[in-house]
Each structure stands twice: as structure tokens, then as C-alpha cells.
Amino acid sequence: MQAKLTLVGAGPGDAELITLKGIKALQKADVVLYDALANQSLLAYVSENAILLNVGKRKGQHSYAQFEINEMIVEYAFKFGHVVRLKGGDPFVFGRGYEELEYARALGIETEVIPGVSSSVGVAGVNQIPVTHRDIARSFWVVTGHTSDGLLPNDLKLAAQSSATVVILMGMSKLDEIAAIFCENGKKETPIAIIQHGTTQKQNSVFGQIKDIQTKVNQTGISNPAVIIIGEVVSLHPEYVEAYVERLVIE
């Protein structure tokens, strides 16, 4: 029996956005440790003899600490063989996937990574918002909404100074601070979209500008898990056009 860890990206929410290679890994797994943000309908591909364990982490609801997950991966790999770690989005985009891979590899466990569609681009794409556009956005930033000590990353201040599209993950609790940074850089009228449960049937979204987005969020009740997209590319979406272009015509 060969101990092995495979990190599998489950995609942003829609079960059909997992890769074929990811499905094949699930079919061959002896153990599956899955996250809260991974669509649990994917577990239907797993053998009935496999061990399934939810180790998901949401804000304020951690089933297991990261060090416990690392140890579980190793324990189950040596005991049962092939462990698949099913993670929402892509394992290496704010998924702490490398920490798990490094821990297992250091103890002699074979490792493999199967990338997934990251919510940072997948949610925007499904909603027909291009993160790049040759005329208005030639690059994009993907930034976490908080560091390990709960603060906004300094990179966000740099991103706010650029003309790039800025995609923020796990940032809803810091939305007012994020808006303030963009306002300080003269971008209070920059388009912004917030999409909750993107790519799933529970998807909810709100479109606005930096200066009014907090009010709109308060009115709609949108919260985590959500993707924040800031930049001129948001203005290409019909809901933004309807909300702001028609207002300009009236004025």
C-alpha cells in the first residue's frame, strides 16, 4: 500500500466545474478530507468503501485547526493509502494547499496536485465579467481580504493605485476599510461587484460604485462567502449598466 496525498481543486461551487482529472482522483481515493466550500455532491464519485471526513473551515466555524488537518492527512495516508484533499477553488490560491503538501512530503508521502478553477476568476467569468480586457484592464490582482493577524494586506493599497482589476477573496468583513482605501486613491466612482455563492443556485450579487457599495450591501444582506471584484470591467455587466448609465441619462 502506497501512502499518497492528492490535492484536488473542487472549483468555485458548481460541481460541474471540477476537472475530469479531479473526478478520477476521487474515484481512486481511499480517504477524502473535504472542505466546507467544496460542493458535497462531488462525494458521489467516491467509492462506497472510502472514508469521508468533513474538515471544512468557514469564518468562525473551524472543525479542525490547520495543524490537525496536516496530521490527519499523514495518519490516514500511512494507514489507508491514497488520501484526496478536496478543497474549494484551487488548492494554491489562498487554500493553504502548499502547507499540507509540504507537511506530507516531508514525511515521505507521495504527493500530487490537481488544480481547480479558482473563484477569483471563475466567479467573474461565469457572470461574464472579464478580469482582463485589452482596452480597459491589462492585468489583475487577486488579494486576500485579511492576513493571519486579521488586518488588510499592504498589497491592497498598492492594488488600489493601479488600473488593474482587483479581485478580493474573504474580504466582506473589511468592506468598509477596502472602500476607504480606494476612495483615498480617488476611486470613489470605480465600479464594484460583490457576488455571494458564485456559480451555484444560491448565487446573489450586488453592483455599485465604491462610494455606495456599503449601503447596497446593507440593503441586500449579502455576506460571506463572496467575491469582490473592483475595476472598470465591472461596468461591462448589464446590471451595472442598468443602474448607472440610465441614471446618467436621467440626470
N, C-alpha and C positions, 0 to 999 in steps of 0.2 A: 504494500500500500504506500503510495507516494503522497507525502504531505504537500499540498498546493493551495495557494491563495490566488483567486482571480477577482480583481476589482472590476465591477461591471457598472457602467453608467446607464441608469434607467430612463434618462431623458427628463424633460421638464414637467411631465404629468400625464399626458396622453400615452396610454400603454402602447399604442402603435408606433410611437417614436423611438422605441428601443431598437438597437441594431439586430440584425439576424445573428451575428456572432454572439451577441449578448444572450439571446434566447437559447442558442446551442450550449452556452456555458451553464445556464440554469438547468437545462435538461440533464447535464452530466454531473451536477453538484451532489455531494453527499450532505453538505450543510449549507444553508443560506441564512446569512445575517442581513436583514433588510432594514432600510431606513423608513422613517415616517413619510417622507416626501416621495418615495418610490411607489408607483401605482401597484397596489397589492394584488390586482388581477393578474399581474405577471407571475405570481406564485403558482398559477395553474400549469405552468410549463415545467414545474419541478416534479421530480419523481415522488411517488407517494411514500417511498421509503426514506426520503431525505428528512433531515431535521431542519425545522424552520424556527427562527427566533427573531422577534422584533427588537431591534436595539436602537430604534429611532430617537432622534433628538429634535424637539421643537423649542422655540423660545419659552423658557420657564418650565419645560416638561422634558427632562432628560431621564430616559430609562436607565442608561448606563453612562458613566464617565468615559472619556476617550481612552484612558489607560486600561479600563476594564474591557473595552471592546478589543483593544490590541491584544490583551492576554487571552480573551476568548477565541480570537482568530487562531492563535498559536495552539491553544489547548485542543480545539476541535480539529485542526488540521492534522496534528500528530495522532489524534485518537481515531478520526474517521476518514481522513484523506483530503478530498477536494472541498475547500470552503469557498463559496462565492459570496462576496461582499457586495450587495446590491444597493447602490447609492443613487439618490436623486440627482438629475442633471448629469454632469460629468465629474468623475471622481477627483480630478485635479483642479477643478475650478471651485475654490472655497469649500471643498468637500473633505479636507483633511485626509485625502486618499494616500498621499505620499507618506504620511506618518504611519499609517497602517502597513503599507508596503515595506517601508524601511524596517519596522519592528519585526515583521515576519522574515524578511530576507536576512536580517542579522542573525537569526536563529536557524538558518539553513533551509528555510522553506522556499520551494519554487514559487515564483510569482509571475503573474500576467496582468496586463491592464487592457480592458476593452472600453474605449472611450464612449461617451454618451453625448447626446445633444444638450448642451448647456442652456439653462433657462435664460442666460444673459443674451443669447442670440435667438434661441428657439422661440421664446415667447414673443419677442418683437416680430420675428419672421412670420409666425402663424397669424399675427394680427396685421400683417402687410405693412409693417414699419421697417424700412431698411436701415440697419445701423450705419451703413455707409452709402453714399450717393456721390457720384463723380462731380456733381455741381455744388453740393451744399455740405457734405461731410466726408472727408477723405481719410478719416481714422475714427477709432472709437476706444473709449476707456471702459474697462469693467472694474468696478470698485466695490469693496465690501462696505456695508453701512456702519460697521463698528469693528474696532480692534479687540484684542483679547482683554484689554482693560476697560472696554466699554466706551471708548472715545472714537470720534470720527478720524479716519486716517488722514494724514497730511496730504496724501496723493489727491484727495478730493479737492483740495484748494488749488492744486496745480491743474487738475482737470477742468475746473470752473473757469480757468483763464484761457482755455483753448477753444478752438472752433469745432472740436470733435464732439461726436455723440457720446454721452456719458450714461452708462448703464450701472445702476446701483442695486446690489442684492442685499437683502436683510437690512434695509435702511428705514423702514417705516417709523420706528420709534425715534428716529433722528430727523424726521422730515422737516420740522421747523428749522433746525440747525442747518440742514442741507440747503433749504431755500434761502436762508440768510447769507450763506457763503456765495451763492450765485447772485443775489441782489448786490452784495458788496462789490462784485465784479461787473456791475452794470447790466445784468441779465435778468431783470425782473420780468420782462416780457417774453423770455425764452419759452418755447413750447415744452410741455412735460406730460407724460402719460404714466399712469400707475395701473398695473394690471395684476389683479389678485387671482390665484389659482389658474394661471395662464395655461392654455391648451386643454383644459378639462371642461366638463359640462358645468362646473361651478364657477367658471370664469366671470369676473366682474371687473369693470375698468372705469377710469375717470380720466378725462382730458382737460388740461387747463394751461395756465401760464404760471411761472414761478411765483408771481405776486398773489395769485388767488388759489393756488392748489390746496393749501391747508384748509381753507373754507370749504372747498368742494369735497375734500376727503371727510371732513366733519359731517357734511350733509349726507354723504353716501355710506359712511361707516366702513369703508374699505380699510383692511388691515393686513397683517402678515398671514400667509406667505405671499409676498407681492414683489414684482419687479418694477423699478423706477427707471424710466427712460427720459433723458433730458437732451434736447437738441432740436435743430431746425427740421430734422427728418420727421419728427412727430407731426409737424404741420402738414404733412402729406396725407395723413389719415382723414377720412371723411368726417369723423365725429369732431375733430378739431376744426376742420374747415367750416362745418355747420355752426359751431359755437362761436367762432371768432371772425371769419370772413363776412358772414351775414351781419354780424354786429357792426363791422366797419362800414358796410354799405348803408345800414340804417343811420349811423352817425353822420 
